[in-house]
Amino acid sequence: MSQPISIPDDLYRHLVEQAKRARTSVETLVAHLLEQGISHSPDRELLDQITQAYARGAMPPSVGNWDQVKAELAATASPFESLEAAMTYTRGRP
């Protein structure tokens, strides 16, 4: 499948230079770079780990910086007056 994309001129010039050095087309270079970026991204690795865990019937890996989560929660005001109000909201009841 072929899809047109828009990229900044300076980035395109850089891709043209890289493609010439690699003796390939810009299209082939971009496809290769995207493929590498997607297959080696941390999000992709995490998604694969979660999928494999569920396929085995196991719990997926837990990720996150809990100290950062706690700090953000402590610094954020709740839009609810109470825990009961929050639970009522999540249950979709008035």
C-alpha positions in Angstrom: 0.0 0.0 0.0 1.2 3.5 -0.8 0.3 6.5 1.2 1.4 10.1 0.7 2.8 11.9 3.8 3.8 15.4 4.5 7.1 16.1 6.2 9.2 19.3 6.7 11.5 20.2 3.8 14.6 20.0 5.9 13.8 16.5 7.1 13.1 15.4 3.5 16.5 16.8 2.4 18.1 14.9 5.2 16.3 11.7 4.1 17.4 12.2 0.5 21.0 12.6 1.6 20.8 9.4 3.8 19.1 7.5 0.9 21.9 8.5 -1.5 24.6 7.3 1.0 22.7 4.0 1.5 22.2 3.7 -2.3 18.5 3.2 -1.9 15.3 5.2 -2.4 13.8 7.6 0.1 10.7 5.4 0.2 12.7 2.3 1.1 14.8 4.2 3.7 11.6 5.6 5.4 10.0 2.2 5.4 13.1 0.6 7.0 13.4 3.4 9.6 9.7 3.2 10.5 9.8 -0.6 10.8 12.9 -0.5 13.0 11.3 2.3 15.2 8.1 0.4 15.6 9.6 -3.0 16.2 12.1 -1.7 18.8 10.0 0.8 20.6 9.5 0.3 24.4 5.7 0.5 23.9 5.8 -2.3 21.4 7.9 -4.5 23.7 5.5 -3.8 26.6 2.5 -4.6 24.4 4.2 -7.9 23.4 4.9 -8.8 27.0 1.3 -8.0 28.0 -0.1 -10.0 25.1 2.1 -13.0 25.9 1.2 -12.9 29.6 -2.5 -12.9 28.8 -2.0 -15.8 26.3 -0.4 -17.8 29.1 -3.2 -16.9 31.5 -0.7 -15.0 33.6 -0.9 -11.4 35.0 0.8 -8.9 32.7 3.9 -7.0 33.9 3.3 -3.9 36.0 5.1 -0.8 34.9 5.2 2.6 36.3 7.0 4.9 38.7 4.8 4.6 41.7 6.6 7.5 43.5 5.7 9.7 40.6 2.1 8.5 40.6 1.8 9.2 44.4 3.3 12.7 44.0 1.0 13.6 41.1 -2.0 12.3 43.1 -1.0 14.3 46.1 -0.6 17.5 44.0 -3.9 17.1 42.2 -7.2 18.2 43.7 -10.1 15.7 43.3 -13.1 16.9 41.4 -15.3 14.9 43.8 -16.4 16.0 47.3 -15.9 12.5 48.7 -15.0 8.9 47.9 -18.7 8.1 47.8 -19.3 10.8 45.2 -16.5 9.5 43.0 -17.9 5.9 43.3 -21.4 7.1 42.4 -19.9 8.9 39.3 -18.0 5.8 38.1 -21.1 3.7 38.5 -23.1 6.1 36.4 -25.7 6.7 39.0 -27.1 10.1 40.1 
